[in-house]
Amino acid sequence: MARKYKQVHRKEIDFSLDEWAEVERRASVCCMKTGTFIRHMAVNGKVVSFDVKEVAPTLNGMRIISNNINQVARKANETNSIYAEDVEKLRKEVEALSHTLSKFVSTVRWKKV
């Protein structure tokens, strides 16, 4: 009987207990199900992941800037004017965040799984 939506090829692979434990560990590091991890590794040959906790300060900076932008936009819409010092403050915050993000990206250590 043919499958309704797509054709698939099924392959059974045997792992030793130690190999399976390692596959599960690596899949866990990548926050993936073991089947998805095995399929991804078989097709693409590698999985790259990094710890998102390292991005937390940057995300917090983005939240603060977003909040400030919203406040300035509300004030501008209420009064139909905007202060140059508010715009300059936002520009400096965006520049600082940009610098932090560039520094972070240049120093990211990719986990080898």
N, CA, C and O atoms as CSV, one atom per row, in Angstrom:
chain,resi,resn,atom,element,x,y,z
A,1,MET,N,N,0.848,-1.179,0.000
A,1,MET,CA,C,0.000,0.000,0.000
A,1,MET,C,C,0.895,1.245,0.000
A,1,MET,O,O,1.803,1.341,0.826
A,2,ALA,N,N,0.663,2.183,-0.894
A,2,ALA,CA,C,1.447,3.401,-0.996
A,2,ALA,C,C,1.026,4.399,0.082
A,2,ALA,O,O,-0.133,4.439,0.495
A,3,ARG,N,N,1.990,5.199,0.526
A,3,ARG,CA,C,1.681,6.245,1.505
A,3,ARG,C,C,0.876,7.329,0.827
A,3,ARG,O,O,1.024,7.581,-0.369
A,4,LYS,N,N,0.024,7.963,1.604
A,4,LYS,CA,C,-0.896,8.951,1.058
A,4,LYS,C,C,-0.196,10.243,0.620
A,4,LYS,O,O,-0.544,10.801,-0.421
A,5,TYR,N,N,0.788,10.731,1.395
A,5,TYR,CA,C,1.338,12.052,1.131
A,5,TYR,C,C,2.734,12.052,0.517
A,5,TYR,O,O,2.995,12.819,-0.410
A,6,LYS,N,N,3.620,11.223,1.007
A,6,LYS,CA,C,4.976,11.260,0.469
A,6,LYS,C,C,5.621,9.889,0.581
A,6,LYS,O,O,5.259,9.072,1.428
A,7,GLN,N,N,6.554,9.670,-0.271
A,7,GLN,CA,C,7.302,8.420,-0.252
A,7,GLN,C,C,8.449,8.568,0.743
A,7,GLN,O,O,9.102,9.611,0.788
A,8,VAL,N,N,8.693,7.544,1.526
A,8,VAL,CA,C,9.805,7.573,2.470
A,8,VAL,C,C,10.595,6.274,2.341
A,8,VAL,O,O,10.084,5.260,1.867
A,9,HIS,N,N,11.820,6.331,2.762
A,9,HIS,CA,C,12.651,5.133,2.821
A,9,HIS,C,C,13.026,4.934,4.282
A,9,HIS,O,O,13.547,5.847,4.922
A,10,ARG,N,N,12.772,3.786,4.789
A,10,ARG,CA,C,13.044,3.495,6.189
A,10,ARG,C,C,14.296,2.636,6.286
A,10,ARG,O,O,14.465,1.681,5.527
A,11,LYS,N,N,15.175,2.981,7.227
A,11,LYS,CA,C,16.409,2.233,7.441
A,11,LYS,C,C,16.561,2.005,8.935
A,11,LYS,O,O,16.456,2.942,9.726
A,12,GLU,N,N,16.802,0.781,9.313
A,12,GLU,CA,C,17.015,0.464,10.716
A,12,GLU,C,C,18.510,0.438,10.990
A,12,GLU,O,O,19.272,-0.183,10.248
A,13,ILE,N,N,18.928,1.106,12.049
A,13,ILE,CA,C,20.336,1.190,12.410
A,13,ILE,C,C,20.485,0.652,13.831
A,13,ILE,O,O,19.710,0.999,14.722
A,14,ASP,N,N,21.478,-0.189,14.030
A,14,ASP,CA,C,21.749,-0.710,15.362
A,14,ASP,C,C,22.886,0.090,16.000
A,14,ASP,O,O,23.913,0.341,15.368
A,15,PHE,N,N,22.692,0.485,17.253
A,15,PHE,CA,C,23.708,1.189,18.024
A,15,PHE,C,C,24.057,0.353,19.243
A,15,PHE,O,O,23.194,-0.332,19.793
A,16,SER,N,N,25.305,0.400,19.670
A,16,SER,CA,C,25.645,-0.201,20.954
A,16,SER,C,C,25.070,0.712,22.032
A,16,SER,O,O,24.681,1.843,21.742
A,17,LEU,N,N,25.015,0.242,23.245
A,17,LEU,CA,C,24.466,1.072,24.330
A,17,LEU,C,C,25.287,2.337,24.530
A,17,LEU,O,O,24.730,3.406,24.782
A,18,ASP,N,N,26.601,2.226,24.419
A,18,ASP,CA,C,27.464,3.403,24.561
A,18,ASP,C,C,27.244,4.391,23.416
A,18,ASP,O,O,27.170,5.599,23.641
A,19,GLU,N,N,27.141,3.876,22.188
A,19,GLU,CA,C,26.891,4.751,21.032
A,19,GLU,C,C,25.554,5.462,21.178
A,19,GLU,O,O,25.450,6.661,20.917
A,20,TRP,N,N,24.532,4.725,21.593
A,20,TRP,CA,C,23.202,5.333,21.735
A,20,TRP,C,C,23.207,6.407,22.815
A,20,TRP,O,O,22.581,7.455,22.654
A,21,ALA,N,N,23.914,6.148,23.917
A,21,ALA,CA,C,24.018,7.149,24.985
A,21,ALA,C,C,24.674,8.422,24.454
A,21,ALA,O,O,24.269,9.531,24.804
A,22,GLU,N,N,25.695,8.254,23.602
A,22,GLU,CA,C,26.374,9.416,23.018
A,22,GLU,C,C,25.451,10.156,22.044
A,22,GLU,O,O,25.433,11.387,22.026
A,23,VAL,N,N,24.694,9.425,21.247
A,23,VAL,CA,C,23.728,10.055,20.329
A,23,VAL,C,C,22.707,10.848,21.131
A,23,VAL,O,O,22.392,11.987,20.785
A,24,GLU,N,N,22.193,10.256,22.194
A,24,GLU,CA,C,21.211,10.960,23.033
A,24,GLU,C,C,21.821,12.200,23.673
A,24,GLU,O,O,21.170,13.242,23.756
A,25,ARG,N,N,23.064,12.094,24.127
A,25,ARG,CA,C,23.734,13.242,24.740
A,25,ARG,C,C,23.889,14.379,23.736
A,25,ARG,O,O,23.588,15.534,24.036
A,26,ARG,N,N,24.363,14.036,22.542
A,26,ARG,CA,C,24.561,15.068,21.516
A,26,ARG,C,C,23.240,15.690,21.075
A,26,ARG,O,O,23.169,16.901,20.864
A,27,ALA,N,N,22.208,14.887,20.935
A,27,ALA,CA,C,20.892,15.412,20.566
A,27,ALA,C,C,20.387,16.341,21.653
A,27,ALA,O,O,19.807,17.386,21.359
A,28,SER,N,N,20.600,15.970,22.900
A,28,SER,CA,C,20.167,16.788,24.033
A,28,SER,C,C,20.888,18.134,24.051
A,28,SER,O,O,20.273,19.169,24.308
A,29,VAL,N,N,22.198,18.118,23.778
A,29,VAL,CA,C,22.974,19.357,23.730
A,29,VAL,C,C,22.392,20.308,22.689
A,29,VAL,O,O,22.390,21.523,22.885
A,30,CYS,N,N,21.900,19.756,21.585
A,30,CYS,CA,C,21.335,20.565,20.500
A,30,CYS,C,C,19.837,20.802,20.673
A,30,CYS,O,O,19.202,21.418,19.817
A,31,CYS,N,N,19.274,20.317,21.772
A,31,CYS,CA,C,17.833,20.453,22.036
A,31,CYS,C,C,17.016,19.852,20.889
A,31,CYS,O,O,16.051,20.456,20.421
A,32,MET,N,N,17.408,18.678,20.450
A,32,MET,CA,C,16.724,17.997,19.359
A,32,MET,C,C,16.303,16.603,19.808
A,32,MET,O,O,16.908,16.019,20.707
A,33,LYS,N,N,15.260,16.079,19.172
A,33,LYS,CA,C,14.902,14.683,19.379
A,33,LYS,C,C,15.976,13.837,18.711
A,33,LYS,O,O,16.613,14.274,17.753
A,34,THR,N,N,16.176,12.616,19.224
A,34,THR,CA,C,17.252,11.785,18.680
A,34,THR,C,C,17.048,11.471,17.200
A,34,THR,O,O,18.008,11.498,16.430
A,35,GLY,N,N,15.813,11.174,16.791
A,35,GLY,CA,C,15.548,10.875,15.382
A,35,GLY,C,C,15.847,12.056,14.482
A,35,GLY,O,O,16.427,11.898,13.408
A,36,THR,N,N,15.448,13.251,14.925
A,36,THR,CA,C,15.709,14.468,14.154
A,36,THR,C,C,17.213,14.718,14.069
A,36,THR,O,O,17.729,15.092,13.016
A,37,PHE,N,N,17.907,14.508,15.183
A,37,PHE,CA,C,19.354,14.704,15.214
A,37,PHE,C,C,20.053,13.746,14.250
A,37,PHE,O,O,20.917,14.160,13.477
A,38,ILE,N,N,19.679,12.472,14.295
A,38,ILE,CA,C,20.302,11.467,13.419
A,38,ILE,C,C,20.037,11.813,11.949
A,38,ILE,O,O,20.947,11.742,11.123
A,39,ARG,N,N,18.805,12.184,11.623
A,39,ARG,CA,C,18.465,12.539,10.243
A,39,ARG,C,C,19.256,13.766,9.797
A,39,ARG,O,O,19.790,13.793,8.688
A,40,HIS,N,N,19.333,14.775,10.655
A,40,HIS,CA,C,20.067,15.999,10.310
A,40,HIS,C,C,21.554,15.695,10.097
A,40,HIS,O,O,22.167,16.197,9.155
A,41,MET,N,N,22.119,14.882,10.967
A,41,MET,CA,C,23.531,14.535,10.825
A,41,MET,C,C,23.772,13.717,9.556
A,41,MET,O,O,24.785,13.901,8.881
A,42,ALA,N,N,22.858,12.829,9.237
A,42,ALA,CA,C,23.022,11.989,8.047
A,42,ALA,C,C,22.947,12.818,6.769
A,42,ALA,O,O,23.677,12.552,5.814
A,43,VAL,N,N,22.076,13.812,6.744
A,43,VAL,CA,C,21.885,14.614,5.529
A,43,VAL,C,C,22.891,15.761,5.450
A,43,VAL,O,O,23.478,15.993,4.393
A,44,ASN,N,N,23.095,16.476,6.547
A,44,ASN,CA,C,23.916,17.684,6.523
A,44,ASN,C,C,25.328,17.490,7.060
A,44,ASN,O,O,26.211,18.301,6.781
A,45,GLY,N,N,25.548,16.445,7.814
A,45,GLY,CA,C,26.881,16.151,8.300
A,45,GLY,C,C,27.328,16.906,9.534
A,45,GLY,O,O,28.342,16.546,10.131
A,46,LYS,N,N,26.610,17.939,9.937
A,46,LYS,CA,C,27.000,18.654,11.148
A,46,LYS,C,C,25.809,19.417,11.723
A,46,LYS,O,O,24.871,19.776,11.011
A,47,VAL,N,N,25.874,19.650,13.007
A,47,VAL,CA,C,24.885,20.473,13.702
A,47,VAL,C,C,25.675,21.496,14.493
A,47,VAL,O,O,26.578,21.133,15.246
A,48,VAL,N,N,25.347,22.775,14.333
A,48,VAL,CA,C,26.032,23.838,15.052
A,48,VAL,C,C,25.039,24.463,16.017
A,48,VAL,O,O,23.930,24.835,15.633
A,49,SER,N,N,25.449,24.572,17.274
A,49,SER,CA,C,24.582,25.225,18.254
A,49,SER,C,C,25.444,26.024,19.213
A,49,SER,O,O,26.641,25.767,19.342
A,50,PHE,N,N,24.840,26.991,19.885
A,50,PHE,CA,C,25.545,27.735,20.911
A,50,PHE,C,C,24.590,28.029,22.047
A,50,PHE,O,O,23.371,27.992,21.885
A,51,ASP,N,N,25.161,28.319,23.187
A,51,ASP,CA,C,24.381,28.560,24.391
A,51,ASP,C,C,23.737,29.933,24.303
A,51,ASP,O,O,24.431,30.948,24.238
A,52,VAL,N,N,22.409,29.965,24.302
A,52,VAL,CA,C,21.669,31.217,24.142
A,52,VAL,C,C,21.810,32.108,25.376
A,52,VAL,O,O,21.541,33.306,25.300
A,53,LYS,N,N,22.226,31.545,26.503
A,53,LYS,CA,C,22.401,32.339,27.717
A,53,LYS,C,C,23.417,33.456,27.508
A,53,LYS,O,O,23.346,34.501,28.154
A,54,GLU,N,N,24.367,33.226,26.597
A,54,GLU,CA,C,25.377,34.239,26.318
A,54,GLU,C,C,24.778,35.470,25.640
A,54,GLU,O,O,25.387,36.540,25.649
A,55,VAL,N,N,23.610,35.329,25.062
A,55,VAL,CA,C,22.971,36.420,24.331
A,55,VAL,C,C,22.084,37.261,25.251
A,55,VAL,O,O,21.617,38.325,24.845
A,56,ALA,N,N,21.846,36.808,26.466
A,56,ALA,CA,C,20.916,37.476,27.387
A,56,ALA,C,C,21.199,38.971,27.575
A,56,ALA,O,O,20.260,39.762,27.496
A,57,PRO,N,N,22.447,39.400,27.819
A,57,PRO,CA,C,22.686,40.839,27.983
A,57,PRO,C,C,22.305,41.645,26.737
A,57,PRO,O,O,21.791,42.758,26.848
A,58,THR,N,N,22.552,41.091,25.577
A,58,THR,CA,C,22.192,41.778,24.331
A,58,THR,C,C,20.680,41.887,24.199
A,58,THR,O,O,20.157,42.936,23.822
A,59,LEU,N,N,19.980,40.801,24.512
A,59,LEU,CA,C,18.518,40.837,24.447
A,59,LEU,C,C,17.944,41.841,25.438
A,59,LEU,O,O,16.984,42.546,25.126
A,60,ASN,N,N,18.527,41.907,26.627
A,60,ASN,CA,C,18.065,42.902,27.607
A,60,ASN,C,C,18.289,44.313,27.090
A,60,ASN,O,O,17.428,45.177,27.260
A,61,GLY,N,N,19.434,44.559,26.461
A,61,GLY,CA,C,19.699,45.868,25.869
A,61,GLY,C,C,18.690,46.205,24.785
A,61,GLY,O,O,18.242,47.346,24.679
A,62,MET,N,N,18.334,45.212,23.983
A,62,MET,CA,C,17.349,45.444,22.921
A,62,MET,C,C,15.978,45.776,23.519
A,62,MET,O,O,15.260,46.628,22.995
A,63,ARG,N,N,15.620,45.107,24.610
A,63,ARG,CA,C,14.336,45.405,25.270
A,63,ARG,C,C,14.306,46.838,25.799
A,63,ARG,O,O,13.308,47.544,25.653
A,64,ILE,N,N,15.409,47.257,26.412
A,64,ILE,CA,C,15.478,48.623,26.950
A,64,ILE,C,C,15.349,49.647,25.828
A,64,ILE,O,O,14.600,50.616,25.946
A,65,ILE,N,N,16.087,49.424,24.733
A,65,ILE,CA,C,16.020,50.356,23.601
A,65,ILE,C,C,14.619,50.369,23.000
A,65,ILE,O,O,14.097,51.434,22.668
A,66,SER,N,N,14.007,49.191,22.857
A,66,SER,CA,C,12.646,49.126,22.317
A,66,SER,C,C,11.678,49.900,23.182
A,66,SER,O,O,10.799,50.600,22.680
A,67,ASN,N,N,11.845,49.770,24.484
A,67,ASN,CA,C,10.982,50.496,25.415
A,67,ASN,C,C,11.162,52.006,25.243
A,67,ASN,O,O,10.184,52.753,25.209
A,68,ASN,N,N,12.428,52.453,25.134
A,68,ASN,CA,C,12.694,53.881,24.946
A,68,ASN,C,C,12.132,54.390,23.622
A,68,ASN,O,O,11.576,55.486,23.559
A,69,ILE,N,N,12.276,53.601,22.579
A,69,ILE,CA,C,11.744,54.000,21.268
A,69,ILE,C,C,10.228,54.142,21.347
A,69,ILE,O,O,9.662,55.090,20.802
A,70,ASN,N,N,9.570,53.205,22.022
A,70,ASN,CA,C,8.114,53.295,22.172
A,70,ASN,C,C,7.711,54.545,22.953
A,70,ASN,O,O,6.733,55.205,22.601
A,71,GLN,N,N,8.449,54.872,24.004
A,71,GLN,CA,C,8.137,56.066,24.790
A,71,GLN,C,C,8.298,57.336,23.950
A,71,GLN,O,O,7.453,58.231,23.991
A,72,VAL,N,N,9.393,57.400,23.189
A,72,VAL,CA,C,9.627,58.572,22.336
A,72,VAL,C,C,8.543,58.663,21.254
A,72,VAL,O,O,8.049,59.751,20.962
A,73,ALA,N,N,8.177,57.531,20.666
A,73,ALA,CA,C,7.148,57.536,19.625
A,73,ALA,C,C,5.805,57.995,20.201
A,73,ALA,O,O,5.098,58.782,19.573
A,74,ARG,N,N,5.452,57.503,21.399
A,74,ARG,CA,C,4.192,57.948,22.024
A,74,ARG,C,C,4.196,59.445,22.274
A,74,ARG,O,O,3.220,60.136,21.983
A,75,LYS,N,N,5.313,59.948,22.820
A,75,LYS,CA,C,5.418,61.382,23.108
A,75,LYS,C,C,5.342,62.196,21.820
A,75,LYS,O,O,4.688,63.237,21.771
A,76,ALA,N,N,6.017,61.712,20.779
A,76,ALA,CA,C,5.995,62.419,19.493
A,76,ALA,C,C,4.583,62.440,18.926
A,76,ALA,O,O,4.164,63.452,18.364
A,77,ASN,N,N,3.847,61.353,19.059
A,77,ASN,CA,C,2.484,61.307,18.553
A,77,ASN,C,C,1.542,62.178,19.379
A,77,ASN,O,O,0.604,62.758,18.833
A,78,GLU,N,N,1.777,62.278,20.678
A,78,GLU,CA,C,0.936,63.108,21.542
A,78,GLU,C,C,1.154,64.587,21.275
A,78,GLU,O,O,0.192,65.352,21.194
A,79,THR,N,N,2.416,65.000,21.137
A,79,THR,CA,C,2.742,66.424,21.044
A,79,THR,C,C,3.062,66.887,19.623
A,79,THR,O,O,3.242,68.081,19.381
A,80,ASN,N,N,3.133,65.952,18.694
A,80,ASN,CA,C,3.531,66.255,17.311
A,80,ASN,C,C,4.913,66.903,17.238
A,80,ASN,O,O,5.200,67.662,16.313
A,81,SER,N,N,5.772,66.598,18.224
A,81,SER,CA,C,7.158,67.079,18.182
A,81,SER,C,C,8.033,66.078,18.916
A,81,SER,O,O,7.549,65.218,19.651
A,82,ILE,N,N,9.328,66.213,18.698
A,82,ILE,CA,C,10.278,65.303,19.330
A,82,ILE,C,C,11.535,66.093,19.658
A,82,ILE,O,O,11.933,66.978,18.900
A,83,TYR,N,N,12.157,65.777,20.779
A,83,TYR,CA,C,13.359,66.486,21.211
A,83,TYR,C,C,14.594,65.837,20.615
A,83,TYR,O,O,14.693,64.613,20.531
A,84,ALA,N,N,15.527,66.672,20.205
A,84,ALA,CA,C,16.776,66.187,19.613
A,84,ALA,C,C,17.558,65.338,20.622
A,84,ALA,O,O,18.215,64.369,20.243
A,85,GLU,N,N,17.483,65.705,21.904
A,85,GLU,CA,C,18.228,64.937,22.917
A,85,GLU,C,C,17.671,63.518,23.054
A,85,GLU,O,O,18.430,62.591,23.339
A,86,ASP,N,N,16.357,63.329,22.856
A,86,ASP,CA,C,15.772,61.987,22.898
A,86,ASP,C,C,16.286,61.138,21.737
A,86,ASP,O,O,16.622,59.967,21.912
A,87,VAL,N,N,16.341,61.734,20.568
A,87,VAL,CA,C,16.830,61.027,19.389
A,87,VAL,C,C,18.310,60.676,19.571
A,87,VAL,O,O,18.734,59.573,19.227
A,88,GLU,N,N,19.091,61.612,20.111
A,88,GLU,CA,C,20.524,61.367,20.328
A,88,GLU,C,C,20.735,60.254,21.352
A,88,GLU,O,O,21.631,59.425,21.192
A,89,LYS,N,N,19.926,60.234,22.390
A,89,LYS,CA,C,20.037,59.176,23.402
A,89,LYS,C,C,19.762,57.813,22.774
A,89,LYS,O,O,20.484,56.849,23.029
A,90,LEU,N,N,18.730,57.739,21.964
A,90,LEU,CA,C,18.412,56.480,21.281
A,90,LEU,C,C,19.531,56.064,20.334
A,90,LEU,O,O,19.880,54.887,20.255
A,91,ARG,N,N,20.091,57.036,19.615
A,91,ARG,CA,C,21.177,56.734,18.687
A,91,ARG,C,C,22.367,56.134,19.431
A,91,ARG,O,O,22.962,55.160,18.970
A,92,LYS,N,N,22.713,56.710,20.580
A,92,LYS,CA,C,23.838,56.210,21.371
A,92,LYS,C,C,23.554,54.802,21.897
A,92,LYS,O,O,24.445,53.954,21.902
A,93,GLU,N,N,22.326,54.551,22.336
A,93,GLU,CA,C,21.976,53.225,22.840
A,93,GLU,C,C,22.046,52.172,21.731
A,93,GLU,O,O,22.541,51.065,21.948
A,94,VAL,N,N,21.554,52.520,20.555
A,94,VAL,CA,C,21.613,51.591,19.426
A,94,VAL,C,C,23.071,51.333,19.040
A,94,VAL,O,O,23.439,50.200,18.731
A,95,GLU,N,N,23.889,52.365,19.057
A,95,GLU,CA,C,25.311,52.218,18.727
A,95,GLU,C,C,26.000,51.309,19.748
A,95,GLU,O,O,26.795,50.447,19.372
A,96,ALA,N,N,25.702,51.495,21.031
A,96,ALA,CA,C,26.307,50.652,22.073
A,96,ALA,C,C,25.863,49.201,21.922
A,96,ALA,O,O,26.667,48.280,22.061
A,97,LEU,N,N,24.593,49.008,21.640
A,97,LEU,CA,C,24.081,47.656,21.454
A,97,LEU,C,C,24.710,47.011,20.225
A,97,LEU,O,O,25.057,45.830,20.249
A,98,SER,N,N,24.855,47.772,19.168
A,98,SER,CA,C,25.488,47.282,17.942
A,98,SER,C,C,26.921,46.831,18.219
A,98,SER,O,O,27.354,45.782,17.740
A,99,HIS,N,N,27.646,47.627,18.992
A,99,HIS,CA,C,29.023,47.293,19.352
A,99,HIS,C,C,29.057,46.003,20.171
A,99,HIS,O,O,29.885,45.126,19.923
A,100,THR,N,N,28.156,45.893,21.146
A,100,THR,CA,C,28.092,44.698,21.985
A,100,THR,C,C,27.773,43.467,21.157
A,100,THR,O,O,28.380,42.412,21.342
A,101,LEU,N,N,26.826,43.601,20.249
A,101,LEU,CA,C,26.438,42.482,19.398
A,101,LEU,C,C,27.591,42.050,18.492
A,101,LEU,O,O,27.838,40.855,18.332
A,102,SER,N,N,28.291,43.004,17.903
A,102,SER,CA,C,29.445,42.689,17.050
A,102,SER,C,C,30.522,41.974,17.849
A,102,SER,O,O,31.114,41.000,17.384
A,103,LYS,N,N,30.769,42.466,19.052
A,103,LYS,CA,C,31.775,41.855,19.920
A,103,LYS,C,C,31.374,40.420,20.269
A,103,LYS,O,O,32.209,39.516,20.271
A,104,PHE,N,N,30.096,40.226,20.561
A,104,PHE,CA,C,29.605,38.895,20.900
A,104,PHE,C,C,29.759,37.941,19.720
A,104,PHE,O,O,30.278,36.836,19.879
A,105,VAL,N,N,29.317,38.355,18.550
A,105,VAL,CA,C,29.359,37.486,17.374
A,105,VAL,C,C,30.795,37.108,17.031
A,105,VAL,O,O,31.054,35.988,16.592
A,106,SER,N,N,31.719,38.029,17.226
A,106,SER,CA,C,33.110,37.733,16.887
A,106,SER,C,C,33.768,36.774,17.879
A,106,SER,O,O,34.804,36.183,17.573
A,107,THR,N,N,33.177,36.617,19.059
A,107,THR,CA,C,33.787,35.752,20.072
A,107,THR,C,C,32.957,34.510,20.373
A,107,THR,O,O,33.271,33.784,21.317
A,108,VAL,N,N,31.918,34.248,19.606
A,108,VAL,CA,C,31.076,33.079,19.869
A,108,VAL,C,C,31.908,31.819,19.721
A,108,VAL,O,O,32.627,31.639,18.738
A,109,ARG,N,N,31.798,30.967,20.698
A,109,ARG,CA,C,32.461,29.667,20.636
A,109,ARG,C,C,31.414,28.630,20.322
A,109,ARG,O,O,30.522,28.378,21.132
A,110,TRP,N,N,31.510,28.036,19.176
A,110,TRP,CA,C,30.539,27.031,18.760
A,110,TRP,C,C,30.850,25.734,19.468
A,110,TRP,O,O,32.007,25.329,19.581
A,111,LYS,N,N,29.810,25.093,19.939
A,111,LYS,CA,C,29.968,23.801,20.611
A,111,LYS,C,C,30.147,22.710,19.581
A,111,LYS,O,O,29.370,22.594,18.633
A,112,LYS,N,N,31.162,21.925,19.774
A,112,LYS,CA,C,31.347,20.769,18.912
A,112,LYS,C,C,30.599,19.615,19.566
A,112,LYS,O,O,30.862,19.254,20.713
A,113,VAL,N,N,29.666,19.046,18.817
A,113,VAL,CA,C,28.861,17.952,19.379
A,113,VAL,C,C,29.200,16.633,18.732
A,113,VAL,O,O,28.618,15.606,19.083
